[in-house]
Amino acid sequence: MLAPLVVCVGVGVVWGKKNYPFAAQFITVLATSVSTPALVFSTLVTAKLSNEVLANVAGATALALGLCAVACAVALKVTGQPVRKLLQTATFPNAGNLGLPISYLAFGDAGLSTAIAFFAVCSFIQHTIGVRFLPNTQGIAAPWKSPILIASVSAALCRLFAWVPPDWIIESTKLLGSLTVPLMLLSLGHALAVIPAAGLRIGSIVGTMRLLLGLAAGYAAGWLIGLPEEFSNILALQMAMPCAAVSYMYARRYTDMGDAAAGAVLVSTLSFLALAPALLWLVGSTAGLR
């Protein structure tokens, strides 16, 4: 199930080791300004969920991310790490290329539908609010000009007024959105090929925060809102995903902590893969026993 992810990262690693030309800035801007907004729009518009379910999942997701952000900010401060530069890396999970397939494996169609809603809300918050906690973002477009915000609001209006966009719009955004994951993973693999030891050391700290505090925040949010047990478990599973690859791209673009963010993605992803069977068992999925 995770083999495609490993292959994409591996290609990036080999590319970096061979020292082939790599337009990192171009890829970063393309992924964060074009392909990700397209992915968010197509996901929201085509999600097979009622508006009521979307609202419940959205509220729980926002609360879980808020709790996780507060806990991670405290943990970063205590461990002496730069809070503004690493908070979004520690807070936001890889809800796309890992969260969606794993939730489907663990909970079937209900898990996939819930994970899609979680991903849409998480992406919206990360790319509009989360990124603005980073320093040196004075040149970033105003919130109302953000491609992610425009895509999210457009999709929400389509659902609100029950308007289905023409097939060519849906297919175009799906095609552009399909670039997001491989672009991020190739760029991540390239960075991992040349990552210094310091990046792995700090990344281990941040990656550990992401897994442990994310899981705790997911369960806490589910309990506070009173979600049914199945949805609470799905929320906790999503919040326990490793660091999002796009977090590395933002850290590289706006801070000097790109190596640390890449290390956090690597360490948390490898740790998650090792702990996945136990985690699936914890959230009540029989997939963890197979």
HELIX and SHEET records of a PDB file:
HELIX    1   1 ALA A    3  LYS A   17  1                                  15    
HELIX    2   2 ALA A   24  LEU A   30  1                                   7    
HELIX    3   3 ALA A   31  SER A   35  3                                   5    
HELIX    4   4 THR A   36  THR A   46  1                                  11    
HELIX    5   5 ASN A   51  VAL A   78  1                                  28    
HELIX    6   6 VAL A   83  THR A   91  1                                   9    
HELIX    7   7 GLY A   99  THR A  128  1                                  30    
HELIX    8   8 GLY A  130  PHE A  133  5                                   4    
HELIX    9   9 PRO A  143  LYS A  145  5                                   3    
HELIX   10  10 PRO A  147  LEU A  160  1                                  14    
HELIX   11  11 ASP A  167  GLY A  177  1                                  11    
HELIX   12  12 THR A  180  ALA A  193  1                                  14    
HELIX   13  13 ALA A  197  ILE A  225  1                                  29    
HELIX   14  14 GLU A  229  MET A  239  1                                  11    
HELIX   15  15 ALA A  245  TYR A  254  1                                  10    
HELIX   16  16 GLY A  258  LEU A  282  1                                  25    
HELIX   17  17 THR A  286  LEU A  289  5                                   4    
END                                                                             
